[in-house]
Amino acid sequence: IPGVGHKYYLQFTTEDYRSRENVGSCLATVLFEKGNSPPAVTINCADTKDEKQIQEEDNAFYQKLKQQTKPIVANDIPDSYGNIEPAFEPVWALAVVGSSKIMWEKSTENLSYSMAQVKSAKQWIRQDDFIEFDYTVLLHEIPTQEMISCHLRVIWLPGHPLKVKYFCASDNQWFEETSGMESGSAAGILQEKEEN
């Protein structure tokens, strides 16, 4: 679009993070305006996975984390061989969802990110029903091949959007953004103000 930027039309399928099964197809438009980041995204998806099944999986995932009597503390997920201990899969999955917010906000038309590793994770035991984790994650920046370290706080409850707050070593400020007002599974952002 002359004087504005580049607009892309995309059609793609989505897959379940763990099972790798196809769970839907999406149509999206992505507008990279000159000098602006993140891109403006409009997306519509047709899920092939049953909503009830999604809720059941979210609740099972949530119960696994909530049943902890001691806070989960972990380092180097995956390890140097690319392995993730089964006990830490929920910790990794929540970090992937939370860091996707960082990757979307920091990406430009010529710069993208993927999560390489959770360097550290610490669960906070809360008095309410929410799950809360602090993470230090390494993001792989493409095409520069740099590894960017980010601190990430994730707060989640099934049926509510995920709240994400982060700080990256290359930035000088905290970011707290939302992906929408609607509730959802661990892919959204919780609209909750936090003092700490």
Rosetta blueprint (number, residue, H / E / L):
1 I L
2 P L
3 G L
4 V L
5 G E
6 H E
7 K E
8 Y E
9 Y E
10 L E
11 Q E
12 F E
13 T E
14 T E
15 E E
16 D L
17 Y L
18 R L
19 S L
20 R L
21 E L
22 N E
23 V E
24 G E
25 S E
26 C E
27 L E
28 A E
29 T E
30 V E
31 L E
32 F E
33 E E
34 K L
35 G L
36 N L
37 S L
38 P L
39 P L
40 A E
41 V E
42 T E
43 I E
44 N E
45 C E
46 A E
47 D E
48 T L
49 K L
50 D L
51 E H
52 K H
53 Q H
54 I H
55 Q H
56 E H
57 E H
58 D H
59 N H
60 A H
61 F H
62 Y H
63 Q H
64 K H
65 L H
66 K H
67 Q L
68 Q L
69 T L
70 K L
71 P L
72 I L
73 V E
74 A E
75 N E
76 D E
77 I E
78 P L
79 D L
80 S L
81 Y L
82 G L
83 N L
84 I L
85 E L
86 P H
87 A H
88 F H
89 E H
90 P H
91 V H
92 W H
93 A H
94 L H
95 A H
96 V H
97 V H
98 G H
99 S H
100 S H
101 K H
102 I H
103 M H
104 W H
105 E H
106 K H
107 S L
108 T E
109 E L
110 N L
111 L E
112 S E
113 Y E
114 S E
115 M E
116 A E
117 Q E
118 V E
119 K E
120 S E
121 A E
122 K E
123 Q E
124 W E
125 I L
126 R L
127 Q L
128 D L
129 D L
130 F L
131 I E
132 E E
133 F E
134 D E
135 Y E
136 T E
137 V E
138 L E
139 L E
140 H E
141 E E
142 I E
143 P L
144 T L
145 Q L
146 E L
147 M E
148 I E
149 S E
150 C E
151 H E
152 L E
153 R E
154 V E
155 I E
156 W E
157 L L
158 P L
159 G L
160 H L
161 P L
162 L L
163 K E
164 V E
165 K E
166 Y E
167 F E
168 C E
169 A L
170 S L
171 D L
172 N L
173 Q L
174 W L
175 F E
176 E E
177 E E
178 T L
179 S L
180 G L
181 M L
182 E L
183 S L
184 G L
185 S L
186 A L
187 A L
188 G L
189 I L
190 L L
191 Q L
192 E L
193 K L
194 E L
195 E L
196 N L
